[in-house]
C-alpha cells in the first residue's frame, strides 16, 4: 500500500510547524521564567526549585508507563480507534491514582528534605495536574491533533510566566510559585476537559481485555521511558547528594537550556510516529526513505544548534544570571555535544516503537541508566558537575549505538 505523499506532507507540516511555533513561544516564556526565577531566588533557591520539579516530573513518568506512545501506535493501526483511546485514558487515570497513593506513602519514610515534606499538599496537586495534562496530550496526539496539544502547552507556559511575575511583584517565596501555578493549571484543565467532551474528541469506553493488552504492550516501553527519565534526573539528585542545591542550580540551569534545545527533535518525531506505525507492515521502502530524510534533518539541526550554543553561551548566561564567565558556560558547551546523539536518538527510538521492539528499548535504557549512574558516582565527586555533562554526552552516544544496531536488521532487505 502506497502512501499519499501530499496528504502525508500536509499532516507532518501542520503537526510539526504548530509544535515548533508553539514551542518557540514556550521557549521564550521559559527563558523569561528561568531568568526571573534565577535572579529572584538566587542560585540556591533556583536549585531547590529544580530539585522539586525534577522529583515531580519523575513521578509523572510513572503515570505514563509508555501508554502515550503505545496508544498513538495502537490508534494509528486499529479500526476501533475510539474504543482503544477510551480504554487508554481509563488505564492512565488508574495509574495516576496508584502513583498518588505511592507518593503519600513515600512521604512517610522521611527520605526527603524537611522543606519539601512541609508542602505535601502542593506537591500532590502539582503532580496530579501535570499528569492530567499529559493524558490530554496523549488523546490529542493519538488523534493527530498535535496543534491542539501545542496550544495547551503554550497556555501552561504563559501561566507559569504570569504567576512567577506575580510572585516577584508580591515578594513571595518558592512555594507560592507552585501554588499560583496550580490555580492557573486547574482552570486550564477544567476548560480543556469540557471542550474535549463537548466536541466529542473521544468516547470514554473501557474494555478490560483491551486494557490488559494495552498495558502489557506499554510496559516494556514504559519501563524504558521511566528509566530514561531517572537517567535524565539522576544527575540532579547525585549533585545534591555530593554537593548542594546551589550546585544543582548551576547544573539545572544548563540542563534546562539543553532540554529546550532537544525539543524540536521530539516535535518532529511526534508528528512522524503515527506515519511510521502505518508504514511498518505496509511500505517498508517508504519508511526507510522517510527515516533517511528525517536523520539528515535532525543531524543538520543539531549541528546548527551546537554552533550557536558554543558561540553564544557567555551571552546567554549574561542575560540569565548577570554573569558571562561562570561555570555554566563550560557545562552548557559540554552538554551541547549531546545534541548530535540526542537528536538521532529520537529517530531511532521512535522507529523501535513503530517496529514493536519495545523490549529492546527497555534493555538499552537499563544499560544507559547503569552507565550514567556508575560513572556519575565515581567521577562526579572527583571532577565536579562538568563530569555529569560529559557523561550525559557519552550516555546518549551509547544509546544511539545500540539503537542503531537494533533497527538495522529491519531495513537490511529493503536498503
N, C-alpha and C positions, 0 to 999 in steps of 0.2 A: 504494500500500500504506500503510495507516494503522498508526501505532504504538500499542501498548498503553501508555497513559499511566500506568496504575497500576504496571505492571512497570517502565516507564522510570523513574518517580519513585523506586521502591524501589531500583533499581540505583544511581541517582545519589546517593540519600541514603546508602546503605551505603558506597559508594566515597568520597564526599566527606567524610562525617562521620568515617569511620575515619581518613582522612588528616588532617583538622583536629584530631581528638583526639590522634592520634599526634604531629602537628606541634606542638600546644600543649605537650605534654610535652617534645618535642625543643627547642622554643624556650626552655623553662625550663632544660633542661640546657645549651643553647647559651649562654644568658646567664650561667649559673654558670661555664661553661668560659671564656667571654670575661673575666668578672670575675676569675677566679683567674689566668688567663694574663697579663692586662694588668697586674695588680698584682704578680705574681711575677716576670715577665720585664722589666717596665718598658716604656716607650714604644718604645725601640729594639729590644729583644728581641721584643716583640709585632709590631713592624713586620717583622722578619725572618721570623717565623712566618707572617704573612700573605703575604709575598712568596713563600716556598717553597710554601705551599698553593695560591696562585694559579697558580704555574708548573705544579704537578702537575695541577690541575684543567683547565688549558688542554690538557695532553696527553690527559687523559681525554676531552675533547670530540672529539679526533681519532679515538678508538676507536669513537665512536658514529656519526659521519658521517651523522646523520639516520636511522639504522636503527631507533632506538627508536620514533619516531612513525610512520615508514613501515610498520614491522612491525605496529603496532597497527592502522593503517588497513587493511593487506592482510589481516590475520587476520579483521577485522570483516566484510570483504566476500567473502572466498574461502571455498569449500566445503572444500578440503583444508587445514584450519587447522593440524593437527599438522605436516604436511609443510612448510608455509610457516614456521612458528615454528622448527622444527628447522633449516631452512636459514638462517634469520636468525641463530640462535645460532652456527652454524658461521662465517658471514661475520664476525660480531662478534669471535669469538676470533681469527680470522685478522688482522683489523685491529689487535687488541691486540698481537699478535706483531710486526706491521710497525712500529707506533709504538714498541714496546720497542726494536727494532733501531735506529730513528732516535734514540731517547734516548741509547743507548750511543754512537752516532756523534757526537751533538751535544756530549757531554761531552768529546770530544777537541779541540774547537775553541776552548777557553779563553774562552768568552763569558760564563760565569757566575762569580760571586764565589767565591773560594777556599774559604770556609767551607761553601759549598753543594757544591762539587765533591768535598770530602773525605768526603762521606757518600753516595756514589753508590748503594751497595747498599741503603740505607734508602729512598732516593727510588725506586729501581726497584721494590721490593716495595710501597711505598705506592701508587705509580701502578697497579701490577698488581691489587692488592686492590680499590682503588676502582673500577677499570674492570670487574672481575668483578662487583662489587656492582651496577653499572649494567646489566649483562647480565641478572642475576637479576631486576632491577626491570622490564626490558623484557618478560621472559617473563610475569611476574605481571600487568603492565598489559595485555598482549595478551589474557590470559585473563580480563580484567575482575575480577581479584582484587587490587585496589589495597589492600584492608585488610591483605593479607599483606605487600605491599611497604612499607606504612606501618610494620608491625611490625618489618620488617628495618631500616628507617631508624632506628626508635626504639632498637633494640638497639645500633646503631652509635653513636648519640648517648650512650647510657648508658656504653658502653665508653670513649668519649673523656673523659667526665667522671671516671670512676673512675681512668683511667690518669693524667690530669692531677693528680688529688688525690694519687696515689701518687708522682708526680714531685716534687711540692711537699713531701710528707712526708719523702721520701728526699733532698731537696735536690739534685736532678739538674738537667741543663740542657735546652736546647730539643730536642736530638736524641734524648734519652731520651723526650721526649713522643711523638715519631713512632715510636720503637722499641717502646714499650709499646703504642701504638695498634695497631701491626702484629700483635703477638701476639694481641690480642683479636679483631681483624678476621679473622685466619686461622682461628681457632676457629669464629667465627660462619659464615664462608663454607663451611667443611667441613660443618658441621651442616646448613646450608641446602641444600647440594648433595645430601647424602644423602637429606634429606626430600623434595626435589623429584622425585628419581628413584624413591624408594620409593612415593610417591603417584602417580607417572606423570603429572605435570602436563603434560609434553610428551614427545614421542618424538624422539630425535635422528635426524634424517633429512635427508641432504644431497642436493640436486639441483643440478647445475652450471648448467643452463639457468635454473632458477628463481633461483639465487644471483646470476647476472649481471643478470637482470631486476630483482630486488630492490635490488641495489647501485646500478644506474643510475637507478632511481626515487628512491633515497635521496640520491644525490649532490647535486642542487640544494639539497635541504633540509639535508643535512649541511654543505655549504658555507656556507649561511646560518647554521646554528647555531654553526659554528666561528667565523665572522666576528663573530657577536654575543657569543660567549664572549671573543674577543680584545678586542672593544669594551668589554666589562664589566671586563676585567682590565687593559686598556692604561693606564688612569688610574694604577694602582698602579706599573706599570713606568716610566711617564714621571715620576711623582712621585719615585721612587727615582733616576731619571736626573738630574733638575733639582735635587733637594734631598737627602734622605737617608732611611734606613729608619725614622728617628724620625718623619718626616712621613708615611711610609707607615703607621706605627702609628696616627697620628691619623685619617687618611682611612679606613684599613682597618677601624677600629672602627666608624666611622659607616656605612660601606657594609655591614658585617656586619649591623647592625641593620636597615638598609633592605632588604637581601636577604631577611631573615626576614619582613619585613612584606609583601613581594611574594608569598611562597609560597602563601598561601591562594588567590590567583588561579590559580596553576599547578595546585593540587589540584582546584579546581572544573573547570577545563578538561581536566585529565587524565581526569576521570570522564566528561566530555561528548564527548571525541574519538571513541570508537567509535560513539556515537549519531549524531554529526554525519556520520561517514563513511557510515553506513547510510542516512541521510535524503537525502543529496545527490542521488541519482538516483531516489528513491522518493517522497519527500514534501517538496518544496521549501517549501511553505507552512508545514508544521510546523517545518522548520528555521529559517525566518525568525522564527516566533513564539518558539521556544526561544532564538534569538540575542538578540532584544529583551529577553526576561526576564533573560537572562544579563548583558547590558550594564547593565541597571538595577541588578542585584545587585552587580556589580563596581564600578560608579561609586559607589554608596551606601557600599560597604565602604571604598573608597579615601578618601572624604570623611571618614568617621568616624576612620579611622586617621591622616589628616593632622592633624585637630584634636587628637587625643590626643598625637601626636608633638610638635606645636608647643607645646602647653601643658606637657608633661611632660619635655621634653628636658633641662632642668637637673637634674631629679630622677634621670633615667636615668643621666646621666654622674656624678652624685654617688655613685651606687651602684657603677658600673663602675670609676671611676678615683679616687674620693675628692674630685674637684673638680667644681663645678657651673657654673663660668663660663668654661671653656676654649673653644678654637676649635671643638671638636667640636659644641657646641650649634648654632652658626650653620650649620655644614656639614650636620648632620643635618636641620635645618629646610629647607634648600635642597633636599637630596635628597628630602625628603618631598613636594615639589611633583611629583616624577616619578611618584608613586604613581598619580595620576589617569590618566596616559597609559600607564603600565606595566600597570595592571590591564586596561584596554581593549585593549591590545596583545596580551594573552594570548587574548582572544576573537577578534580579527581574525586573529592568527597561526594559531590552530588552525582557523579557518574556511578560510583559504587552503590549509592542508594537506588538509583534508577535500575541498575543491573541486579538488584536484590542481594547484594553481597554484604549485608549489614554485619554479619559475624566477623568478616574480615576487618571492617572498620572498628569493631569492638576490640579485636586483638591489637590493632595498630594503636588505638587510643590507650590501652593498658601499657603498652611499651613506651609510648610518649610520656605518660604520667610518671612511670617509674624512672625513666631517664631524666625528666625535668626535676623530680623531687630529689633523687640521689645526687645529681650534680649540683643543685642549689644547696643541699645540706652540707656538702663538702667544700664548695668553692665560695659560697656567699659570705661566710664569716671571714674568709681569707682575703678576698679581692673586693668586697663591698658590693653595693647594689648594681654596679655596672656588670657584674658577673651574671646577674639574673637576666639582663637584657641580652647578653651574648648567648646564654643557654636557651633563651626563647628562640633565637635565630637557628641554633643547632637543632632544637626540637622540631621546628617547622620543616627543616630540611629532611630530617629523619622521617617525618610523616609523609612528605612528598615522595621520597624514595620508595617506601614500602607501598604507598597507594598506587604509584605508577606500575609497580610490579603486579599488583592485584588486578588492575584493569587491563593490562597489556594483552593477556591471553584472550580476552573477549573481542579484541579487534585484529588479531593476527591474520585471520582468514579473510577479512574484508579490506585490509590495508593494501 
